[in-house]
């Protein structure tokens, strides 16, 4: 069985990159940075913390 965990969107602006994450546990949040690497690192850290603290199903 599959269940929704989160949605991640990456959007490119004129000067920066935006990542938008949506999940039941964390709601909607956004991260901006000058490079894809910087934004992806923020997304990885956020999701890792969220999933590690989530109760086991």
Secondary structure, 3 states (H helix, E strand, C coil): CCCCCEEEEEEECCCCEEEEEEECCCEEEEEEECCHHHHHHHHHHHHHHHHHHCCCC
